[in-house]
Amino acid sequence: MTEQLLQVTNLVKNFDLRAKNGSRRKKRIVQAVTNVSLSVAKGQTLGLVGESGSGKTTVGRCILRLIEPTSGSVVFEGQDLGSLNFEEMRALRRKMQIVFQDPFSSLDPKMTVGSSIAEPLVVQRVPGDHSDKVVELLELVGLSADHSQRFPHEFSGGQRQRIGVARALALNPALIILDEPVSALDVSIQAGVVNLFEDLQARLGMSYIFIAHDLSVVRHIADRVAVMYLGKIVEIGEQESVYSHPTHPYTKALLSAVPLPDPKTERKRNRIMLEGDVPSPVNPPSGCRFRTRCWKAQDVCAQEEPVLQLRSTGQMSACHFPES
């Protein structure tokens, strides 16, 4: 059995909003993440997918404690991150890194590429001259030593994302959270960056949480897939099971929107068009959160919230009337 690197249990993150109403203030709570549980094995990739606003990025940032969870536990290599003080968490951050969605805004425009890549080593007080390490990291992600003296605006989007990856690798992490790492890139460049992630994982043995809304990219890289809707996981399991036999209506609808490379097959299949908008996380629907857009919804869906249950195809899904 594969050893677990990360275990997240019942993770909750609420944001407080205060709206002025004359001289009075009314407090509202946004339920960004609700009771999310997942695990990541050593050397494997978990794909976290869903529409914009489903809570994917919030989950990733809560795992790293870039934002503090409201409740729940995050256990990394046997350590509960919620019990660690500032210095203990700082030391553990060597093993947990993130690659942000926008490769340009995540790099300081006033710093050279070499300085940006060396910054984690400086922050973590790694002794010695870091120039050789910077060159090694640049070459590892397919760039050259000469690039270290340039500034971010001198690179293409794909090259800037590679620089972000090099910076994340500087401290030899065991886990990297990839937050929509290719969504801001041209389609022609995306494949090269995804292949880079796979090559680095094979060579260095790290684990990924790959956050994306593009299911075709996730299918290419992920070992396991978790589908989120309005702050909750609605389906989770092995990649092959989720893609071949989706049991939640939302997963089936998402997969029906993925274009197929065969034009004849693409023309023949029926795409599921979801009606209505995603409900507000300030006031989510009762029962099943997907019921307001689901073609299978019945009275029980409004009265009882479905729980994740193991299906015959091997994955778990939260639905009163799962797909067969």
Contacts in CASP RR format, 6 or more apart in sequence:
PFRMAT RR
TARGET T0000
AUTHOR 0000-0000-0000
METHOD contacts of the structure
MODEL  1
MTEQLLQVTNLVKNFDLRAKNGSRRKKRIVQAVTNVSLSVAKGQTLGLVG
ESGSGKTTVGRCILRLIEPTSGSVVFEGQDLGSLNFEEMRALRRKMQIVF
QDPFSSLDPKMTVGSSIAEPLVVQRVPGDHSDKVVELLELVGLSADHSQR
FPHEFSGGQRQRIGVARALALNPALIILDEPVSALDVSIQAGVVNLFEDL
QARLGMSYIFIAHDLSVVRHIADRVAVMYLGKIVEIGEQESVYSHPTHPY
TKALLSAVPLPDPKTERKRNRIMLEGDVPSPVNPPSGCRFRTRCWKAQDV
CAQEEPVLQLRSTGQMSACHFPES
2 41 0 8 1.000
2 42 0 8 1.000
2 44 0 8 1.000
3 41 0 8 1.000
3 42 0 8 1.000
4 39 0 8 1.000
4 40 0 8 1.000
4 41 0 8 1.000
4 42 0 8 1.000
5 40 0 8 1.000
5 41 0 8 1.000
5 42 0 8 1.000
5 43 0 8 1.000
5 76 0 8 1.000
5 77 0 8 1.000
5 174 0 8 1.000
5 175 0 8 1.000
5 207 0 8 1.000
6 39 0 8 1.000
6 40 0 8 1.000
6 63 0 8 1.000
6 74 0 8 1.000
6 75 0 8 1.000
6 76 0 8 1.000
6 175 0 8 1.000
6 207 0 8 1.000
6 209 0 8 1.000
7 39 0 8 1.000
7 73 0 8 1.000
7 74 0 8 1.000
7 75 0 8 1.000
7 78 0 8 1.000
8 36 0 8 1.000
8 37 0 8 1.000
8 38 0 8 1.000
8 39 0 8 1.000
8 59 0 8 1.000
8 63 0 8 1.000
8 73 0 8 1.000
8 74 0 8 1.000
8 75 0 8 1.000
9 37 0 8 1.000
9 72 0 8 1.000
9 73 0 8 1.000
9 75 0 8 1.000
10 35 0 8 1.000
10 36 0 8 1.000
10 37 0 8 1.000
10 71 0 8 1.000
10 72 0 8 1.000
10 73 0 8 1.000
11 33 0 8 1.000
11 35 0 8 1.000
11 36 0 8 1.000
11 37 0 8 1.000
11 59 0 8 1.000
11 62 0 8 1.000
11 63 0 8 1.000
11 69 0 8 1.000
11 71 0 8 1.000
11 72 0 8 1.000
11 73 0 8 1.000
11 74 0 8 1.000
12 31 0 8 1.000
12 33 0 8 1.000
12 34 0 8 1.000
12 35 0 8 1.000
12 36 0 8 1.000
12 69 0 8 1.000
12 70 0 8 1.000
12 71 0 8 1.000
12 72 0 8 1.000
13 32 0 8 1.000
13 33 0 8 1.000
13 58 0 8 1.000
13 59 0 8 1.000
13 62 0 8 1.000
13 67 0 8 1.000
13 69 0 8 1.000
13 70 0 8 1.000
14 29 0 8 1.000
14 30 0 8 1.000
14 31 0 8 1.000
14 32 0 8 1.000
14 70 0 8 1.000
15 29 0 8 1.000
15 30 0 8 1.000
15 32 0 8 1.000
16 27 0 8 1.000
16 28 0 8 1.000
16 29 0 8 1.000
16 30 0 8 1.000
17 27 0 8 1.000
17 28 0 8 1.000
17 29 0 8 1.000
17 30 0 8 1.000
17 282 0 8 1.000
18 25 0 8 1.000
18 26 0 8 1.000
18 27 0 8 1.000
18 28 0 8 1.000
19 25 0 8 1.000
19 26 0 8 1.000
19 28 0 8 1.000
28 282 0 8 1.000
29 282 0 8 1.000
30 281 0 8 1.000
30 282 0 8 1.000
31 231 0 8 1.000
31 281 0 8 1.000
31 282 0 8 1.000
31 284 0 8 1.000
32 55 0 8 1.000
32 58 0 8 1.000
32 231 0 8 1.000
32 281 0 8 1.000
33 55 0 8 1.000
33 58 0 8 1.000
33 59 0 8 1.000
33 62 0 8 1.000
33 69 0 8 1.000
33 231 0 8 1.000
34 231 0 8 1.000
34 232 0 8 1.000
35 232 0 8 1.000
36 59 0 8 1.000
36 228 0 8 1.000
36 231 0 8 1.000
36 232 0 8 1.000
36 233 0 8 1.000
37 233 0 8 1.000
38 46 0 8 1.000
38 48 0 8 1.000
38 226 0 8 1.000
38 233 0 8 1.000
38 236 0 8 1.000
39 46 0 8 1.000
40 46 0 8 1.000
40 175 0 8 1.000
40 207 0 8 1.000
40 208 0 8 1.000
40 209 0 8 1.000
41 207 0 8 1.000
41 223 0 8 1.000
42 174 0 8 1.000
42 205 0 8 1.000
42 207 0 8 1.000
43 201 0 8 1.000
43 205 0 8 1.000
43 206 0 8 1.000
43 207 0 8 1.000
44 207 0 8 1.000
44 208 0 8 1.000
44 223 0 8 1.000
44 224 0 8 1.000
45 201 0 8 1.000
45 207 0 8 1.000
45 208 0 8 1.000
45 209 0 8 1.000
45 210 0 8 1.000
45 221 0 8 1.000
45 222 0 8 1.000
45 223 0 8 1.000
45 224 0 8 1.000
46 207 0 8 1.000
46 208 0 8 1.000
46 209 0 8 1.000
46 210 0 8 1.000
46 222 0 8 1.000
46 223 0 8 1.000
46 224 0 8 1.000
46 225 0 8 1.000
46 226 0 8 1.000
47 208 0 8 1.000
47 209 0 8 1.000
47 210 0 8 1.000
47 211 0 8 1.000
47 212 0 8 1.000
47 218 0 8 1.000
47 221 0 8 1.000
47 222 0 8 1.000
47 224 0 8 1.000
47 225 0 8 1.000
47 226 0 8 1.000
48 56 0 8 1.000
48 59 0 8 1.000
48 60 0 8 1.000
48 209 0 8 1.000
48 210 0 8 1.000
48 211 0 8 1.000
48 212 0 8 1.000
48 226 0 8 1.000
48 228 0 8 1.000
49 56 0 8 1.000
49 211 0 8 1.000
49 212 0 8 1.000
49 213 0 8 1.000
49 215 0 8 1.000
49 218 0 8 1.000
49 225 0 8 1.000
49 226 0 8 1.000
49 227 0 8 1.000
49 228 0 8 1.000
49 254 0 8 1.000
50 56 0 8 1.000
50 213 0 8 1.000
50 227 0 8 1.000
50 228 0 8 1.000
50 229 0 8 1.000
50 254 0 8 1.000
51 213 0 8 1.000
51 229 0 8 1.000
51 278 0 8 1.000
52 213 0 8 1.000
53 230 0 8 1.000
53 278 0 8 1.000
53 281 0 8 1.000
54 228 0 8 1.000
54 229 0 8 1.000
54 230 0 8 1.000
54 231 0 8 1.000
54 278 0 8 1.000
55 228 0 8 1.000
55 231 0 8 1.000
56 211 0 8 1.000
56 228 0 8 1.000
57 101 0 8 1.000
57 179 0 8 1.000
57 180 0 8 1.000
57 211 0 8 1.000
58 67 0 8 1.000
58 231 0 8 1.000
59 211 0 8 1.000
59 228 0 8 1.000
60 66 0 8 1.000
60 98 0 8 1.000
60 177 0 8 1.000
60 179 0 8 1.000
60 209 0 8 1.000
60 211 0 8 1.000
61 67 0 8 1.000
61 98 0 8 1.000
62 68 0 8 1.000
62 69 0 8 1.000
62 74 0 8 1.000
63 74 0 8 1.000
63 81 0 8 1.000
63 96 0 8 1.000
63 177 0 8 1.000
63 209 0 8 1.000
64 93 0 8 1.000
64 96 0 8 1.000
64 98 0 8 1.000
64 177 0 8 1.000
65 74 0 8 1.000
65 81 0 8 1.000
65 82 0 8 1.000
65 89 0 8 1.000
66 98 0 8 1.000
73 80 0 8 1.000
73 82 0 8 1.000
74 80 0 8 1.000
74 81 0 8 1.000
74 82 0 8 1.000
75 81 0 8 1.000
76 92 0 8 1.000
76 95 0 8 1.000
76 96 0 8 1.000
76 175 0 8 1.000
77 95 0 8 1.000
77 174 0 8 1.000
79 92 0 8 1.000
81 89 0 8 1.000
81 92 0 8 1.000
84 92 0 8 1.000
90 124 0 8 1.000
93 124 0 8 1.000
93 171 0 8 1.000
94 124 0 8 1.000
94 171 0 8 1.000
94 172 0 8 1.000
94 173 0 8 1.000
95 171 0 8 1.000
95 173 0 8 1.000
95 174 0 8 1.000
95 175 0 8 1.000
96 173 0 8 1.000
96 174 0 8 1.000
96 175 0 8 1.000
96 176 0 8 1.000
96 177 0 8 1.000
97 120 0 8 1.000
97 168 0 8 1.000
97 169 0 8 1.000
97 171 0 8 1.000
97 173 0 8 1.000
97 175 0 8 1.000
97 176 0 8 1.000
97 177 0 8 1.000
98 168 0 8 1.000
98 176 0 8 1.000
98 177 0 8 1.000
98 178 0 8 1.000
98 179 0 8 1.000
99 106 0 8 1.000
99 161 0 8 1.000
99 164 0 8 1.000
99 165 0 8 1.000
99 168 0 8 1.000
99 176 0 8 1.000
99 177 0 8 1.000
99 178 0 8 1.000
99 179 0 8 1.000
99 181 0 8 1.000
100 106 0 8 1.000
100 164 0 8 1.000
100 179 0 8 1.000
101 179 0 8 1.000
101 180 0 8 1.000
101 181 0 8 1.000
101 183 0 8 1.000
101 184 0 8 1.000
102 184 0 8 1.000
103 157 0 8 1.000
103 158 0 8 1.000
103 160 0 8 1.000
103 161 0 8 1.000
103 163 0 8 1.000
103 164 0 8 1.000
103 184 0 8 1.000
103 185 0 8 1.000
104 152 0 8 1.000
104 153 0 8 1.000
104 157 0 8 1.000
104 160 0 8 1.000
106 164 0 8 1.000
107 113 0 8 1.000
107 116 0 8 1.000
107 152 0 8 1.000
107 160 0 8 1.000
107 163 0 8 1.000
107 164 0 8 1.000
108 116 0 8 1.000
108 152 0 8 1.000
109 151 0 8 1.000
109 152 0 8 1.000
109 153 0 8 1.000
110 151 0 8 1.000
111 119 0 8 1.000
111 151 0 8 1.000
112 148 0 8 1.000
112 149 0 8 1.000
112 150 0 8 1.000
112 151 0 8 1.000
113 138 0 8 1.000
113 147 0 8 1.000
113 148 0 8 1.000
113 149 0 8 1.000
113 150 0 8 1.000
113 151 0 8 1.000
113 152 0 8 1.000
113 155 0 8 1.000
113 163 0 8 1.000
114 134 0 8 1.000
114 138 0 8 1.000
114 148 0 8 1.000
114 149 0 8 1.000
116 152 0 8 1.000
116 163 0 8 1.000
116 164 0 8 1.000
116 167 0 8 1.000
117 134 0 8 1.000
117 137 0 8 1.000
117 138 0 8 1.000
117 148 0 8 1.000
117 163 0 8 1.000
117 164 0 8 1.000
117 166 0 8 1.000
117 167 0 8 1.000
117 170 0 8 1.000
118 130 0 8 1.000
118 131 0 8 1.000
118 133 0 8 1.000
118 134 0 8 1.000
118 170 0 8 1.000
119 167 0 8 1.000
120 167 0 8 1.000
120 170 0 8 1.000
120 171 0 8 1.000
121 130 0 8 1.000
121 133 0 8 1.000
121 170 0 8 1.000
121 171 0 8 1.000
122 130 0 8 1.000
124 171 0 8 1.000
126 171 0 8 1.000
131 148 0 8 1.000
133 170 0 8 1.000
134 148 0 8 1.000
135 145 0 8 1.000
135 148 0 8 1.000
137 166 0 8 1.000
137 167 0 8 1.000
137 169 0 8 1.000
137 170 0 8 1.000
138 144 0 8 1.000
138 145 0 8 1.000
138 147 0 8 1.000
138 148 0 8 1.000
138 163 0 8 1.000
138 166 0 8 1.000
139 145 0 8 1.000
140 166 0 8 1.000
140 169 0 8 1.000
140 200 0 8 1.000
141 162 0 8 1.000
141 163 0 8 1.000
141 165 0 8 1.000
141 166 0 8 1.000
141 169 0 8 1.000
141 196 0 8 1.000
141 200 0 8 1.000
142 162 0 8 1.000
142 196 0 8 1.000
143 159 0 8 1.000
143 162 0 8 1.000
143 163 0 8 1.000
143 166 0 8 1.000
147 155 0 8 1.000
147 159 0 8 1.000
147 163 0 8 1.000
152 160 0 8 1.000
152 163 0 8 1.000
155 163 0 8 1.000
156 189 0 8 1.000
157 184 0 8 1.000
157 185 0 8 1.000
157 186 0 8 1.000
157 189 0 8 1.000
158 185 0 8 1.000
158 189 0 8 1.000
158 193 0 8 1.000
161 181 0 8 1.000
161 182 0 8 1.000
161 184 0 8 1.000
161 185 0 8 1.000
161 193 0 8 1.000
162 193 0 8 1.000
162 196 0 8 1.000
165 181 0 8 1.000
165 193 0 8 1.000
165 196 0 8 1.000
165 197 0 8 1.000
165 200 0 8 1.000
168 176 0 8 1.000
169 176 0 8 1.000
169 200 0 8 1.000
169 204 0 8 1.000
172 204 0 8 1.000
173 206 0 8 1.000
174 206 0 8 1.000
174 207 0 8 1.000
175 206 0 8 1.000
175 207 0 8 1.000
175 208 0 8 1.000
175 209 0 8 1.000
176 206 0 8 1.000
176 207 0 8 1.000
176 208 0 8 1.000
176 209 0 8 1.000
177 208 0 8 1.000
177 209 0 8 1.000
177 211 0 8 1.000
178 197 0 8 1.000
178 208 0 8 1.000
178 209 0 8 1.000
178 210 0 8 1.000
178 211 0 8 1.000
179 211 0 8 1.000
180 211 0 8 1.000
180 212 0 8 1.000
180 213 0 8 1.000
181 193 0 8 1.000
181 197 0 8 1.000
181 210 0 8 1.000
181 212 0 8 1.000
182 189 0 8 1.000
182 190 0 8 1.000
182 193 0 8 1.000
182 194 0 8 1.000
182 212 0 8 1.000
182 214 0 8 1.000
182 217 0 8 1.000
183 212 0 8 1.000
183 213 0 8 1.000
183 214 0 8 1.000
185 193 0 8 1.000
190 217 0 8 1.000
194 217 0 8 1.000
194 220 0 8 1.000
194 221 0 8 1.000
197 208 0 8 1.000
197 210 0 8 1.000
197 221 0 8 1.000
198 221 0 8 1.000
200 206 0 8 1.000
201 207 0 8 1.000
201 208 0 8 1.000
208 221 0 8 1.000
210 218 0 8 1.000
210 221 0 8 1.000
210 222 0 8 1.000
212 218 0 8 1.000
215 243 0 8 1.000
215 254 0 8 1.000
215 255 0 8 1.000
215 257 0 8 1.000
215 258 0 8 1.000
216 258 0 8 1.000
216 259 0 8 1.000
218 225 0 8 1.000
218 239 0 8 1.000
219 225 0 8 1.000
219 239 0 8 1.000
219 243 0 8 1.000
222 239 0 8 1.000
223 238 0 8 1.000
223 239 0 8 1.000
224 236 0 8 1.000
224 237 0 8 1.000
224 238 0 8 1.000
224 239 0 8 1.000
225 235 0 8 1.000
225 236 0 8 1.000
225 237 0 8 1.000
225 238 0 8 1.000
225 239 0 8 1.000
225 242 0 8 1.000
225 243 0 8 1.000
226 233 0 8 1.000
226 235 0 8 1.000
226 236 0 8 1.000
226 237 0 8 1.000
227 233 0 8 1.000
227 234 0 8 1.000
227 235 0 8 1.000
227 236 0 8 1.000
227 242 0 8 1.000
227 248 0 8 1.000
227 250 0 8 1.000
227 251 0 8 1.000
227 254 0 8 1.000
228 234 0 8 1.000
229 250 0 8 1.000
229 289 0 8 1.000
229 290 0 8 1.000
230 278 0 8 1.000
230 279 0 8 1.000
230 281 0 8 1.000
230 284 0 8 1.000
230 289 0 8 1.000
230 290 0 8 1.000
231 281 0 8 1.000
231 289 0 8 1.000
232 289 0 8 1.000
232 318 0 8 1.000
233 308 0 8 1.000
233 318 0 8 1.000
234 248 0 8 1.000
234 250 0 8 1.000
234 251 0 8 1.000
234 290 0 8 1.000
234 317 0 8 1.000
234 318 0 8 1.000
234 319 0 8 1.000
235 242 0 8 1.000
235 246 0 8 1.000
235 247 0 8 1.000
235 248 0 8 1.000
235 250 0 8 1.000
235 251 0 8 1.000
235 315 0 8 1.000
235 316 0 8 1.000
235 317 0 8 1.000
235 318 0 8 1.000
236 242 0 8 1.000
236 308 0 8 1.000
236 315 0 8 1.000
236 316 0 8 1.000
236 317 0 8 1.000
237 314 0 8 1.000
237 315 0 8 1.000
237 316 0 8 1.000
238 314 0 8 1.000
238 315 0 8 1.000
241 313 0 8 1.000
241 314 0 8 1.000
241 315 0 8 1.000
242 251 0 8 1.000
242 315 0 8 1.000
243 255 0 8 1.000
244 313 0 8 1.000
245 313 0 8 1.000
245 315 0 8 1.000
245 323 0 8 1.000
246 252 0 8 1.000
246 255 0 8 1.000
246 323 0 8 1.000
247 311 0 8 1.000
247 313 0 8 1.000
247 315 0 8 1.000
247 317 0 8 1.000
247 319 0 8 1.000
247 322 0 8 1.000
247 323 0 8 1.000
248 290 0 8 1.000
248 317 0 8 1.000
248 318 0 8 1.000
248 319 0 8 1.000
248 322 0 8 1.000
248 323 0 8 1.000
249 290 0 8 1.000
249 294 0 8 1.000
249 295 0 8 1.000
249 296 0 8 1.000
249 319 0 8 1.000
249 323 0 8 1.000
250 290 0 8 1.000
250 294 0 8 1.000
251 317 0 8 1.000
252 272 0 8 1.000
252 323 0 8 1.000
253 272 0 8 1.000
253 274 0 8 1.000
256 269 0 8 1.000
256 270 0 8 1.000
256 271 0 8 1.000
256 272 0 8 1.000
257 271 0 8 1.000
257 272 0 8 1.000
259 266 0 8 1.000
260 266 0 8 1.000
260 269 0 8 1.000
272 295 0 8 1.000
274 293 0 8 1.000
275 293 0 8 1.000
276 292 0 8 1.000
276 293 0 8 1.000
278 293 0 8 1.000
279 285 0 8 1.000
279 289 0 8 1.000
279 292 0 8 1.000
285 291 0 8 1.000
285 292 0 8 1.000
285 302 0 8 1.000
286 302 0 8 1.000
286 303 0 8 1.000
286 305 0 8 1.000
287 301 0 8 1.000
287 302 0 8 1.000
287 303 0 8 1.000
287 304 0 8 1.000
287 305 0 8 1.000
287 306 0 8 1.000
288 294 0 8 1.000
288 297 0 8 1.000
288 301 0 8 1.000
288 302 0 8 1.000
288 305 0 8 1.000
288 306 0 8 1.000
288 318 0 8 1.000
288 319 0 8 1.000
288 320 0 8 1.000
291 297 0 8 1.000
291 301 0 8 1.000
291 302 0 8 1.000
294 301 0 8 1.000
296 319 0 8 1.000
296 321 0 8 1.000
298 320 0 8 1.000
298 321 0 8 1.000
300 320 0 8 1.000
301 320 0 8 1.000
301 321 0 8 1.000
304 320 0 8 1.000
305 318 0 8 1.000
306 318 0 8 1.000
306 319 0 8 1.000
306 320 0 8 1.000
307 318 0 8 1.000
308 316 0 8 1.000
308 317 0 8 1.000
308 318 0 8 1.000
309 316 0 8 1.000
309 317 0 8 1.000
309 318 0 8 1.000
310 316 0 8 1.000
311 317 0 8 1.000
311 322 0 8 1.000
END
